[in-house]
Amino acid sequence: MKSEEKLEELVDYIAFLKDYYKSVLSEEKADYYRAFIKGKLKVLDDIGMRLEKSDKTK
């Protein structure tokens, strides 16, 4: 598998995780868990932005 294919697969997986956590966040009522899920979403956004930057530099 080429590195471009691996990168694309990783980007798709991150998008899947973000969608999943957004749906969980909409159903969660406890503030502690909402903050935890928001933290996960922030990390996934940061990873996504770094991947986009690395993809643009190639």
DSSP file (Angstrom, degrees, kcal/mol; ACC not computed):
  #  RESIDUE AA STRUCTURE BP1 BP2  ACC     N-H-->O    O-->H-N    N-H-->O    O-->H-N    TCO  KAPPA ALPHA  PHI   PSI    X-CA   Y-CA   Z-CA
    1    1 A M              0   0    0      0, 0.0     2,-0.1     0, 0.0     0, 0.0   0.000 360.0 360.0 360.0 132.4    0.0    0.0    0.0
    2    2 A K     >  -     0   0    0      1,-0.1     4,-2.1     4,-0.0     3,-0.2  -0.328 360.0-114.9 -75.0 157.9    1.4    3.4   -1.0
    3    3 A S  H  > S+     0   0    0      1,-0.2     4,-2.5     2,-0.2     5,-0.2   0.840 116.5  56.6 -63.7 -32.8    1.9    6.1    1.6
    4    4 A E  H  > S+     0   0    0      2,-0.2     4,-2.3     1,-0.2    -1,-0.2   0.893 107.6  48.4 -64.9 -38.8   -0.8    8.3   -0.2
    5    5 A E  H  > S+     0   0    0      2,-0.2     4,-2.3     1,-0.2    -2,-0.2   0.895 111.5  49.6 -67.1 -40.4   -3.3    5.5    0.2
    6    6 A K  H  X S+     0   0    0     -4,-2.1     4,-2.3     2,-0.2    -2,-0.2   0.907 111.2  49.5 -64.2 -41.8   -2.4    5.1    3.9
    7    7 A L  H  X S+     0   0    0     -4,-2.5     4,-2.5     2,-0.2    -2,-0.2   0.921 111.1  49.0 -63.1 -44.6   -2.7    8.8    4.4
    8    8 A E  H  X S+     0   0    0     -4,-2.3     4,-2.3     1,-0.2    -1,-0.2   0.895 110.9  50.7 -63.0 -39.9   -6.1    8.9    2.7
    9    9 A E  H  X S+     0   0    0     -4,-2.3     4,-2.2     2,-0.2    -1,-0.2   0.896 110.5  49.5 -64.0 -40.5   -7.3    5.9    4.8
   10   10 A L  H  X S+     0   0    0     -4,-2.3     4,-2.4     2,-0.2    -2,-0.2   0.908 109.9  50.5 -65.3 -42.7   -6.2    7.7    8.0
   11   11 A V  H  X S+     0   0    0     -4,-2.5     4,-2.1     1,-0.2    -2,-0.2   0.909 111.1  49.1 -61.9 -42.8   -8.0   10.9    7.0
   12   12 A D  H  X S+     0   0    0     -4,-2.3     4,-2.1     2,-0.2    -1,-0.2   0.895 110.7  50.4 -63.2 -40.5  -11.2    8.9    6.4
   13   13 A Y  H  X S+     0   0    0     -4,-2.2     4,-2.5     2,-0.2    -2,-0.2   0.898 109.6  50.3 -65.8 -40.8  -10.8    7.1    9.7
   14   14 A I  H  X S+     0   0    0     -4,-2.4     4,-2.5     2,-0.2    -1,-0.2   0.905 109.8  50.9 -63.8 -41.0  -10.4   10.4   11.5
   15   15 A A  H  X S+     0   0    0     -4,-2.1     4,-2.2     2,-0.2    -2,-0.2   0.898 109.9  50.8 -62.4 -40.7  -13.5   11.8    9.8
   16   16 A F  H  X S+     0   0    0     -4,-2.1     4,-2.4     2,-0.2    -2,-0.2   0.932 110.7  48.4 -60.9 -46.9  -15.4    8.7   10.9
   17   17 A L  H  X S+     0   0    0     -4,-2.5     4,-2.9     1,-0.2     5,-0.2   0.894 109.8  52.0 -62.4 -40.7  -14.3    9.1   14.5
   18   18 A K  H  X S+     0   0    0     -4,-2.5     4,-2.1     2,-0.2    -1,-0.2   0.924 110.9  47.4 -62.5 -44.0  -15.3   12.8   14.5
   19   19 A D  H  X S+     0   0    0     -4,-2.2     4,-1.9     2,-0.2    -2,-0.2   0.909 112.7  50.3 -61.9 -42.1  -18.8   12.0   13.2
   20   20 A Y  H  X S+     0   0    0     -4,-2.4     4,-2.2     1,-0.2    -2,-0.2   0.947 112.0  45.6 -61.7 -49.7  -19.1    9.3   15.8
   21   21 A Y  H  X S+     0   0    0     -4,-2.9     4,-2.5     1,-0.2    -1,-0.2   0.833 109.6  55.8 -67.1 -31.2  -18.0   11.5   18.7
   22   22 A K  H  X S+     0   0    0     -4,-2.1     4,-1.7    -5,-0.2    -1,-0.2   0.899 109.1  46.9 -65.6 -39.2  -20.3   14.3   17.5
   23   23 A S  H  X S+     0   0    0     -4,-1.9     4,-0.8     2,-0.2    -2,-0.2   0.890 113.7  47.8 -69.5 -38.4  -23.3   11.9   17.6
   24   24 A V  H >X S+     0   0    0     -4,-2.2     4,-1.5     1,-0.2     3,-0.7   0.903 109.5  54.3 -66.1 -40.7  -22.3   10.7   21.1
   25   25 A L  H 3< S+     0   0    0     -4,-2.5    -2,-0.2     1,-0.2    -1,-0.2   0.876 103.3  55.7 -61.2 -38.9  -21.8   14.3   22.3
   26   26 A S  H 3< S+     0   0    0     -4,-1.7    -1,-0.2     1,-0.2    -2,-0.2   0.760 113.6  41.1 -67.8 -23.1  -25.4   15.2   21.2
   27   27 A E  H << S+     0   0    0     -4,-0.8     2,-0.2    -3,-0.7    -1,-0.2   0.662  93.8  96.5 -96.3 -18.9  -26.8   12.4   23.3
   28   28 A E     <  +     0   0    0     -4,-1.5    -4,-0.0    -3,-0.2     0, 0.0  -0.533  42.7 178.1 -79.7 136.1  -24.6   12.8   26.4
   29   29 A K        +     0   0    0     -2,-0.2     2,-0.3     5,-0.0    -1,-0.1   0.667  50.5  95.3-109.4 -22.8  -26.0   14.9   29.2
   30   30 A A     >  -     0   0    0      1,-0.1     4,-2.2     2,-0.0     5,-0.2  -0.562  66.9-142.9 -76.5 129.8  -23.3   14.7   31.9
   31   31 A D  H  > S+     0   0    0     -2,-0.3     4,-2.5     1,-0.2     5,-0.2   0.867  97.9  56.6 -60.1 -39.1  -20.9   17.7   31.8
   32   32 A Y  H  > S+     0   0    0      1,-0.2     4,-2.0     2,-0.2    -1,-0.2   0.940 111.3  41.8 -59.9 -48.2  -17.8   15.6   32.7
   33   33 A Y  H  > S+     0   0    0      2,-0.2     4,-2.6     1,-0.2    -1,-0.2   0.850 111.7  55.6 -70.4 -33.5  -18.4   13.2   29.7
   34   34 A R  H  X S+     0   0    0     -4,-2.2     4,-2.5     2,-0.2    -1,-0.2   0.923 109.3  47.4 -63.0 -43.1  -19.2   16.1   27.4
   35   35 A A  H  X S+     0   0    0     -4,-2.5     4,-2.0     2,-0.2    -2,-0.2   0.903 111.6  51.2 -64.4 -40.3  -15.9   17.8   28.2
   36   36 A F  H  X S+     0   0    0     -4,-2.0     4,-1.8    -5,-0.2    -2,-0.2   0.920 112.3  45.6 -61.4 -45.5  -14.1   14.5   27.7
   37   37 A I  H  X S+     0   0    0     -4,-2.6     4,-2.4     1,-0.2    -2,-0.2   0.885 110.2  53.8 -67.9 -39.3  -15.7   14.0   24.3
   38   38 A K  H  X S+     0   0    0     -4,-2.5     4,-2.2     1,-0.2    -1,-0.2   0.880 106.8  53.4 -62.6 -36.3  -15.0   17.6   23.3
   39   39 A G  H  X S+     0   0    0     -4,-2.0     4,-2.1     2,-0.2    -1,-0.2   0.907 108.0  49.4 -62.9 -42.2  -11.4   17.0   24.2
   40   40 A K  H  X S+     0   0    0     -4,-1.8     4,-2.4     1,-0.2    -2,-0.2   0.906 110.3  50.9 -62.9 -41.5  -11.3   14.0   21.9
   41   41 A L  H  X S+     0   0    0     -4,-2.4     4,-2.4     1,-0.2    -2,-0.2   0.890 108.4  52.4 -63.8 -38.7  -12.8   16.1   19.1
   42   42 A K  H  X S+     0   0    0     -4,-2.2     4,-2.4     2,-0.2    -1,-0.2   0.916 109.6  48.8 -62.7 -43.7  -10.2   18.8   19.6
   43   43 A V  H  X S+     0   0    0     -4,-2.1     4,-2.6     1,-0.2    -2,-0.2   0.925 111.1  49.6 -62.5 -44.6   -7.4   16.3   19.3
   44   44 A L  H  X S+     0   0    0     -4,-2.4     4,-2.4     1,-0.2    -1,-0.2   0.885 110.4  50.9 -63.2 -38.3   -8.9   14.8   16.1
   45   45 A D  H  X S+     0   0    0     -4,-2.4     4,-2.4     2,-0.2    -1,-0.2   0.922 110.3  49.5 -63.2 -43.4   -9.3   18.3   14.6
   46   46 A D  H  X S+     0   0    0     -4,-2.4     4,-2.2     2,-0.2    -2,-0.2   0.917 111.7  47.9 -62.1 -43.6   -5.6   19.0   15.4
   47   47 A I  H  X S+     0   0    0     -4,-2.6     4,-2.3     1,-0.2    -1,-0.2   0.920 111.1  51.7 -62.6 -43.4   -4.5   15.8   13.8
   48   48 A G  H  X S+     0   0    0     -4,-2.4     4,-2.2     1,-0.2    -2,-0.2   0.900 109.3  49.4 -60.0 -42.1   -6.6   16.5   10.8
   49   49 A M  H  X S+     0   0    0     -4,-2.4     4,-2.3     1,-0.2    -1,-0.2   0.896 110.7  50.0 -65.9 -39.6   -5.1   19.9   10.4
   50   50 A R  H  X S+     0   0    0     -4,-2.2     4,-2.4     2,-0.2    -1,-0.2   0.887 110.3  50.3 -66.0 -37.9   -1.6   18.6   10.7
   51   51 A L  H  X S+     0   0    0     -4,-2.3     4,-2.2     2,-0.2    -2,-0.2   0.906 110.0  50.2 -65.9 -40.4   -2.3   15.9    8.0
   52   52 A E  H  X S+     0   0    0     -4,-2.2     4,-2.1     2,-0.2    -2,-0.2   0.916 111.1  49.1 -63.5 -42.2   -3.7   18.5    5.7
   53   53 A K  H  X S+     0   0    0     -4,-2.3     4,-1.5     1,-0.2    -2,-0.2   0.912 112.3  47.5 -63.2 -42.5   -0.6   20.7    6.2
   54   54 A S  H  X S+     0   0    0     -4,-2.4     4,-0.5     1,-0.2    -1,-0.2   0.858 111.2  52.0 -68.6 -32.8    1.7   17.8    5.5
   55   55 A D  H >< S+     0   0    0     -4,-2.2     3,-0.6     1,-0.2    -1,-0.2   0.870 108.6  50.8 -69.0 -36.5   -0.3   16.8    2.4
   56   56 A K  H 3< S+     0   0    0     -4,-2.1    -1,-0.2     1,-0.2    -2,-0.2   0.802 104.7  57.2 -72.2 -28.6   -0.1   20.3    1.0
   57   57 A T  H 3<        0   0    0     -4,-1.5    -1,-0.2     1,-0.2    -2,-0.2   0.644 360.0 360.0 -78.7 -12.3    3.7   20.5    1.5
   58   58 A K    <<        0   0    0     -3,-0.6    -1,-0.2    -4,-0.5    -2,-0.2   0.467 360.0 360.0 -83.7 360.0    4.2   17.4   -0.7
